[in-house]
Amino acid sequence: MRWQTDRNRAELGCDPELAFVHNPERQQADLATRLRAAFAVLEERVHAGHLSSYGVATWSSFQEKAFTVQQLDRLAAEAAGGDHHLRAIQLPVSLVMDQHAAEALRGTGPIAAAAELGWDVHASAPLHGGELPRLATPEIAELIRSGATVAAACLTAVASCPGVSKVLLATGNPAHWIDALAATRAEVPRDTLRSTAECRACQREPCRARRRPAVGRSGHVRQPRHDATLLGGGPYLTQADTVSGGARDDGVPNYVLTRGAW
């Protein structure tokens, strides 16, 4: 952890505002002990002025009940010896992976729990690895927001989920931010989000039936993945008032879009 945080500082050329512990559920043995130790190192970095806060990013931990937000809060307090700097969680939220959004609408689950503690909630894979514009139907887009494209409607739904404060995605074209802002400023009423969650189950199977293999850059055929971990892209991105950016190893910019008020 110390080596990784030092490397991040060197590559960024500045002190990060936030560092995530990614997919800790992959540590099968004594997860609580490992998380506590990781948090202790991150607390050291905060007190040294090299980091402002930290969080936990996961794909499936909350679904698999590997830990809860309350358990993370307790482990961070134990690592810090009191007040801690764990301030965020990251988890997938989309019309495909909608369990946590549905829970948030009921005031339960990890999103609601994190929001209650004042933590940021980063929604990853809002377009399910870029698949949703092909999988969702115009009918469900019309239900979410009349007149919106499928991609814009899917992203607006994620951004409107109660408790979600940031949406993570990538684009190779910075001009797409203009389209994103224009497409996603409107809020989706909670009753509409609930109706979308209710009808999504009946939409899922027809959508999967339309899946087709994709051809990769090298010419080989890639089968569509139901557990895609790529961040969403495309011409419509997410709801945002402010933007901060970075770059992936392949040169495609990564952005965190922050909505100003919830």
TORKOL-4160 file (C-alpha; in steps of 0.2 Angstrom, whole numbers, padded with zeros to 4 digits, m for minus):
262
<pt num="1" X="0000" Y="0000" Z="0000"/>
<pt num="2" X="0014" Y="0012" Z="0004"/>
<pt num="3" X="0023" Y="0008" Z="m0012"/>
<pt num="4" X="0007" Y="0010" Z="m0022"/>
<pt num="5" X="0002" Y="0027" Z="m0015"/>
<pt num="6" X="0019" Y="0034" Z="m0017"/>
<pt num="7" X="0019" Y="0028" Z="m0035"/>
<pt num="8" X="0002" Y="0036" Z="m0038"/>
<pt num="9" X="0009" Y="0053" Z="m0031"/>
<pt num="10" X="0024" Y="0052" Z="m0042"/>
<pt num="11" X="0014" Y="0048" Z="m0058"/>
<pt num="12" X="0001" Y="0061" Z="m0054"/>
<pt num="13" X="0013" Y="0074" Z="m0049"/>
<pt num="14" X="0002" Y="0080" Z="m0034"/>
<pt num="15" X="m0006" Y="0073" Z="m0019"/>
<pt num="16" X="m0022" Y="0063" Z="m0023"/>
<pt num="17" X="m0038" Y="0069" Z="m0015"/>
<pt num="18" X="m0045" Y="0051" Z="m0014"/>
<pt num="19" X="m0037" Y="0034" Z="m0016"/>
<pt num="20" X="m0048" Y="0018" Z="m0017"/>
<pt num="21" X="m0044" Y="0001" Z="m0011"/>
<pt num="22" X="m0050" Y="m0009" Z="m0026"/>
<pt num="23" X="m0060" Y="m0026" Z="m0025"/>
<pt num="24" X="m0054" Y="m0031" Z="m0008"/>
<pt num="25" X="m0066" Y="m0046" Z="m0008"/>
<pt num="26" X="m0053" Y="m0055" Z="m0019"/>
<pt num="27" X="m0043" Y="m0057" Z="m0003"/>
<pt num="28" X="m0051" Y="m0073" Z="0003"/>
<pt num="29" X="m0042" Y="m0075" Z="0019"/>
<pt num="30" X="m0046" Y="m0064" Z="0034"/>
<pt num="31" X="m0053" Y="m0050" Z="0024"/>
<pt num="32" X="m0056" Y="m0039" Z="0040"/>
<pt num="33" X="m0038" Y="m0040" Z="0046"/>
<pt num="34" X="m0032" Y="m0035" Z="0028"/>
<pt num="35" X="m0044" Y="m0021" Z="0026"/>
<pt num="36" X="m0040" Y="m0014" Z="0043"/>
<pt num="37" X="m0021" Y="m0015" Z="0039"/>
<pt num="38" X="m0024" Y="m0006" Z="0022"/>
<pt num="39" X="m0034" Y="0008" Z="0031"/>
<pt num="40" X="m0020" Y="0010" Z="0044"/>
<pt num="41" X="m0008" Y="0014" Z="0030"/>
<pt num="42" X="m0020" Y="0025" Z="0021"/>
<pt num="43" X="m0022" Y="0035" Z="0038"/>
<pt num="44" X="m0003" Y="0037" Z="0039"/>
<pt num="45" X="m0003" Y="0044" Z="0022"/>
<pt num="46" X="m0017" Y="0056" Z="0026"/>
<pt num="47" X="m0008" Y="0062" Z="0042"/>
<pt num="48" X="0008" Y="0064" Z="0032"/>
<pt num="49" X="m0002" Y="0076" Z="0020"/>
<pt num="50" X="0000" Y="0064" Z="0005"/>
<pt num="51" X="m0018" Y="0060" Z="0004"/>
<pt num="52" X="m0035" Y="0069" Z="0008"/>
<pt num="53" X="m0046" Y="0053" Z="0010"/>
<pt num="54" X="m0049" Y="0036" Z="0004"/>
<pt num="55" X="m0062" Y="0024" Z="0000"/>
<pt num="56" X="m0067" Y="0006" Z="m0005"/>
<pt num="57" X="m0071" Y="0002" Z="m0023"/>
<pt num="58" X="m0079" Y="m0015" Z="m0027"/>
<pt num="59" X="m0089" Y="m0024" Z="m0040"/>
<pt num="60" X="m0098" Y="m0037" Z="m0030"/>
<pt num="61" X="m0094" Y="m0036" Z="m0012"/>
<pt num="62" X="m0110" Y="m0028" Z="m0006"/>
<pt num="63" X="m0120" Y="m0040" Z="m0016"/>
<pt num="64" X="m0111" Y="m0055" Z="m0010"/>
<pt num="65" X="m0111" Y="m0048" Z="0008"/>
<pt num="66" X="m0092" Y="m0049" Z="0010"/>
<pt num="67" X="m0094" Y="m0033" Z="0021"/>
<pt num="68" X="m0106" Y="m0019" Z="0024"/>
<pt num="69" X="m0104" Y="0000" Z="0025"/>
<pt num="70" X="m0106" Y="m0001" Z="0043"/>
<pt num="71" X="m0092" Y="m0014" Z="0045"/>
<pt num="72" X="m0081" Y="m0003" Z="0034"/>
<pt num="73" X="m0084" Y="0012" Z="0045"/>
<pt num="74" X="m0080" Y="0002" Z="0060"/>
<pt num="75" X="m0064" Y="m0005" Z="0053"/>
<pt num="76" X="m0058" Y="0012" Z="0048"/>
<pt num="77" X="m0061" Y="0019" Z="0065"/>
<pt num="78" X="m0051" Y="0004" Z="0073"/>
<pt num="79" X="m0037" Y="0008" Z="0060"/>
<pt num="80" X="m0037" Y="0026" Z="0064"/>
<pt num="81" X="m0039" Y="0024" Z="0083"/>
<pt num="82" X="m0055" Y="0036" Z="0082"/>
<pt num="83" X="m0060" Y="0048" Z="0068"/>
<pt num="84" X="m0055" Y="0041" Z="0051"/>
<pt num="85" X="m0054" Y="0047" Z="0033"/>
<pt num="86" X="m0064" Y="0034" Z="0024"/>
<pt num="87" X="m0075" Y="0045" Z="0014"/>
<pt num="88" X="m0081" Y="0035" Z="m0001"/>
<pt num="89" X="m0087" Y="0019" Z="m0009"/>
<pt num="90" X="m0088" Y="0014" Z="m0027"/>
<pt num="91" X="m0099" Y="0001" Z="m0034"/>
<pt num="92" X="m0108" Y="m0002" Z="m0051"/>
<pt num="93" X="m0125" Y="0006" Z="m0054"/>
<pt num="94" X="m0135" Y="0004" Z="m0070"/>
<pt num="95" X="m0151" Y="m0002" Z="m0077"/>
<pt num="96" X="m0143" Y="m0019" Z="m0078"/>
<pt num="97" X="m0134" Y="m0019" Z="m0061"/>
<pt num="98" X="m0149" Y="m0011" Z="m0052"/>
<pt num="99" X="m0150" Y="m0020" Z="m0036"/>
<pt num="100" X="m0142" Y="m0006" Z="m0026"/>
<pt num="101" X="m0152" Y="0008" Z="m0034"/>
<pt num="102" X="m0168" Y="m0001" Z="m0030"/>
<pt num="103" X="m0162" Y="m0003" Z="m0012"/>
<pt num="104" X="m0158" Y="0016" Z="m0012"/>
<pt num="105" X="m0175" Y="0020" Z="m0017"/>
<pt num="106" X="m0181" Y="0011" Z="m0002"/>
<pt num="107" X="m0169" Y="0020" Z="0009"/>
<pt num="108" X="m0159" Y="0004" Z="0012"/>
<pt num="109" X="m0143" Y="m0004" Z="0005"/>
<pt num="110" X="m0125" Y="0002" Z="0004"/>
<pt num="111" X="m0129" Y="0018" Z="m0006"/>
<pt num="112" X="m0141" Y="0024" Z="0007"/>
<pt num="113" X="m0130" Y="0019" Z="0022"/>
<pt num="114" X="m0115" Y="0028" Z="0014"/>
<pt num="115" X="m0125" Y="0044" Z="0011"/>
<pt num="116" X="m0131" Y="0043" Z="0029"/>
<pt num="117" X="m0113" Y="0044" Z="0034"/>
<pt num="118" X="m0109" Y="0059" Z="0023"/>
<pt num="119" X="m0098" Y="0048" Z="0011"/>
<pt num="120" X="m0097" Y="0050" Z="m0008"/>
<pt num="121" X="m0105" Y="0036" Z="m0018"/>
<pt num="122" X="m0096" Y="0034" Z="m0035"/>
<pt num="123" X="m0107" Y="0024" Z="m0047"/>
<pt num="124" X="m0096" Y="0014" Z="m0059"/>
<pt num="125" X="m0101" Y="0006" Z="m0076"/>
<pt num="126" X="m0117" Y="0017" Z="m0078"/>
<pt num="127" X="m0119" Y="0010" Z="m0096"/>
<pt num="128" X="m0113" Y="m0008" Z="m0091"/>
<pt num="129" X="m0097" Y="m0007" Z="m0101"/>
<pt num="130" X="m0105" Y="0002" Z="m0115"/>
<pt num="131" X="m0118" Y="m0011" Z="m0119"/>
<pt num="132" X="m0133" Y="m0003" Z="m0112"/>
<pt num="133" X="m0136" Y="0008" Z="m0128"/>
<pt num="134" X="m0138" Y="m0008" Z="m0138"/>
<pt num="135" X="m0147" Y="m0018" Z="m0124"/>
<pt num="136" X="m0160" Y="m0005" Z="m0118"/>
<pt num="137" X="m0176" Y="m0001" Z="m0128"/>
<pt num="138" X="m0183" Y="0015" Z="m0134"/>
<pt num="139" X="m0198" Y="0011" Z="m0123"/>
<pt num="140" X="m0189" Y="0011" Z="m0107"/>
<pt num="141" X="m0179" Y="0027" Z="m0112"/>
<pt num="142" X="m0196" Y="0035" Z="m0115"/>
<pt num="143" X="m0202" Y="0029" Z="m0098"/>
<pt num="144" X="m0187" Y="0037" Z="m0089"/>
<pt num="145" X="m0187" Y="0053" Z="m0099"/>
<pt num="146" X="m0198" Y="0058" Z="m0113"/>
<pt num="147" X="m0188" Y="0062" Z="m0129"/>
<pt num="148" X="m0171" Y="0056" Z="m0123"/>
<pt num="149" X="m0160" Y="0044" Z="m0132"/>
<pt num="150" X="m0157" Y="0027" Z="m0124"/>
<pt num="151" X="m0140" Y="0031" Z="m0118"/>
<pt num="152" X="m0145" Y="0048" Z="m0111"/>
<pt num="153" X="m0160" Y="0040" Z="m0102"/>
<pt num="154" X="m0149" Y="0027" Z="m0094"/>
<pt num="155" X="m0136" Y="0039" Z="m0088"/>
<pt num="156" X="m0149" Y="0051" Z="m0081"/>
<pt num="157" X="m0157" Y="0037" Z="m0071"/>
<pt num="158" X="m0140" Y="0033" Z="m0063"/>
<pt num="159" X="m0137" Y="0051" Z="m0059"/>
<pt num="160" X="m0154" Y="0053" Z="m0052"/>
<pt num="161" X="m0152" Y="0038" Z="m0040"/>
<pt num="162" X="m0154" Y="0045" Z="m0022"/>
<pt num="163" X="m0137" Y="0045" Z="m0013"/>
<pt num="164" X="m0126" Y="0044" Z="m0029"/>
<pt num="165" X="m0114" Y="0059" Z="m0029"/>
<pt num="166" X="m0102" Y="0055" Z="m0043"/>
<pt num="167" X="m0103" Y="0044" Z="m0059"/>
<pt num="168" X="m0087" Y="0037" Z="m0067"/>
<pt num="169" X="m0084" Y="0034" Z="m0085"/>
<pt num="170" X="m0072" Y="0037" Z="m0100"/>
<pt num="171" X="m0072" Y="0046" Z="m0117"/>
<pt num="172" X="m0060" Y="0048" Z="m0130"/>
<pt num="173" X="m0068" Y="0064" Z="m0136"/>
<pt num="174" X="m0069" Y="0079" Z="m0124"/>
<pt num="175" X="m0082" Y="0087" Z="m0134"/>
<pt num="176" X="m0094" Y="0074" Z="m0128"/>
<pt num="177" X="m0095" Y="0083" Z="m0112"/>
<pt num="178" X="m0106" Y="0096" Z="m0120"/>
<pt num="179" X="m0118" Y="0083" Z="m0126"/>
<pt num="180" X="m0118" Y="0075" Z="m0109"/>
<pt num="181" X="m0122" Y="0091" Z="m0100"/>
<pt num="182" X="m0136" Y="0095" Z="m0112"/>
<pt num="183" X="m0143" Y="0077" Z="m0111"/>
<pt num="184" X="m0143" Y="0074" Z="m0092"/>
<pt num="185" X="m0147" Y="0090" Z="m0083"/>
<pt num="186" X="m0165" Y="0084" Z="m0080"/>
<pt num="187" X="m0169" Y="0074" Z="m0064"/>
<pt num="188" X="m0179" Y="0058" Z="m0065"/>
<pt num="189" X="m0193" Y="0058" Z="m0051"/>
<pt num="190" X="m0191" Y="0044" Z="m0039"/>
<pt num="191" X="m0208" Y="0037" Z="m0044"/>
<pt num="192" X="m0202" Y="0035" Z="m0062"/>
<pt num="193" X="m0186" Y="0027" Z="m0056"/>
<pt num="194" X="m0196" Y="0014" Z="m0046"/>
<pt num="195" X="m0207" Y="0011" Z="m0061"/>
<pt num="196" X="m0191" Y="0008" Z="m0071"/>
<pt num="197" X="m0184" Y="m0004" Z="m0058"/>
<pt num="198" X="m0201" Y="m0014" Z="m0059"/>
<pt num="199" X="m0201" Y="m0015" Z="m0078"/>
<pt num="200" X="m0182" Y="m0019" Z="m0080"/>
<pt num="201" X="m0185" Y="m0037" Z="m0076"/>
<pt num="202" X="m0196" Y="m0039" Z="m0091"/>
<pt num="203" X="m0185" Y="m0029" Z="m0102"/>
<pt num="204" X="m0169" Y="m0040" Z="m0098"/>
<pt num="205" X="m0172" Y="m0056" Z="m0107"/>
<pt num="206" X="m0177" Y="m0047" Z="m0123"/>
<pt num="207" X="m0162" Y="m0037" Z="m0122"/>
<pt num="208" X="m0151" Y="m0052" Z="m0120"/>
<pt num="209" X="m0158" Y="m0060" Z="m0135"/>
<pt num="210" X="m0152" Y="m0046" Z="m0145"/>
<pt num="211" X="m0134" Y="m0048" Z="m0140"/>
<pt num="212" X="m0122" Y="m0051" Z="m0154"/>
<pt num="213" X="m0103" Y="m0055" Z="m0153"/>
<pt num="214" X="m0091" Y="m0040" Z="m0155"/>
<pt num="215" X="m0076" Y="m0040" Z="m0166"/>
<pt num="216" X="m0060" Y="m0035" Z="m0156"/>
<pt num="217" X="m0046" Y="m0024" Z="m0163"/>
<pt num="218" X="m0036" Y="m0039" Z="m0168"/>
<pt num="219" X="m0050" Y="m0047" Z="m0178"/>
<pt num="220" X="m0055" Y="m0060" Z="m0165"/>
<pt num="221" X="m0073" Y="m0062" Z="m0160"/>
<pt num="222" X="m0077" Y="m0056" Z="m0142"/>
<pt num="223" X="m0092" Y="m0063" Z="m0134"/>
<pt num="224" X="m0103" Y="m0050" Z="m0124"/>
<pt num="225" X="m0099" Y="m0050" Z="m0105"/>
<pt num="226" X="m0113" Y="m0050" Z="m0092"/>
<pt num="227" X="m0100" Y="m0045" Z="m0079"/>
<pt num="228" X="m0092" Y="m0031" Z="m0089"/>
<pt num="229" X="m0080" Y="m0020" Z="m0078"/>
<pt num="230" X="m0076" Y="m0007" Z="m0091"/>
<pt num="231" X="m0082" Y="0011" Z="m0088"/>
<pt num="232" X="m0096" Y="0017" Z="m0099"/>
<pt num="233" X="m0093" Y="0028" Z="m0114"/>
<pt num="234" X="m0101" Y="0034" Z="m0130"/>
<pt num="235" X="m0108" Y="0051" Z="m0135"/>
<pt num="236" X="m0118" Y="0053" Z="m0119"/>
<pt num="237" X="m0109" Y="0052" Z="m0103"/>
<pt num="238" X="m0117" Y="0058" Z="m0086"/>
<pt num="239" X="m0125" Y="0071" Z="m0076"/>
<pt num="240" X="m0112" Y="0084" Z="m0070"/>
<pt num="241" X="m0108" Y="0101" Z="m0065"/>
<pt num="242" X="m0089" Y="0100" Z="m0063"/>
<pt num="243" X="m0077" Y="0089" Z="m0071"/>
<pt num="244" X="m0060" Y="0082" Z="m0066"/>
<pt num="245" X="m0049" Y="0071" Z="m0078"/>
<pt num="246" X="m0034" Y="0060" Z="m0079"/>
<pt num="247" X="m0028" Y="0047" Z="m0092"/>
<pt num="248" X="m0028" Y="0028" Z="m0093"/>
<pt num="249" X="m0013" Y="0019" Z="m0099"/>
<pt num="250" X="m0021" Y="0018" Z="m0116"/>
<pt num="251" X="m0022" Y="0037" Z="m0117"/>
<pt num="252" X="m0041" Y="0038" Z="m0116"/>
<pt num="253" X="m0045" Y="0051" Z="m0103"/>
<pt num="254" X="m0054" Y="0046" Z="m0087"/>
<pt num="255" X="m0066" Y="0058" Z="m0079"/>
<pt num="256" X="m0075" Y="0059" Z="m0062"/>
<pt num="257" X="m0091" Y="0069" Z="m0065"/>
<pt num="258" X="m0098" Y="0078" Z="m0049"/>
<pt num="259" X="m0115" Y="0084" Z="m0048"/>
<pt num="260" X="m0116" Y="0100" Z="m0038"/>
<pt num="261" X="m0132" Y="0098" Z="m0027"/>
<pt num="262" X="m0143" Y="0083" Z="m0022"/>
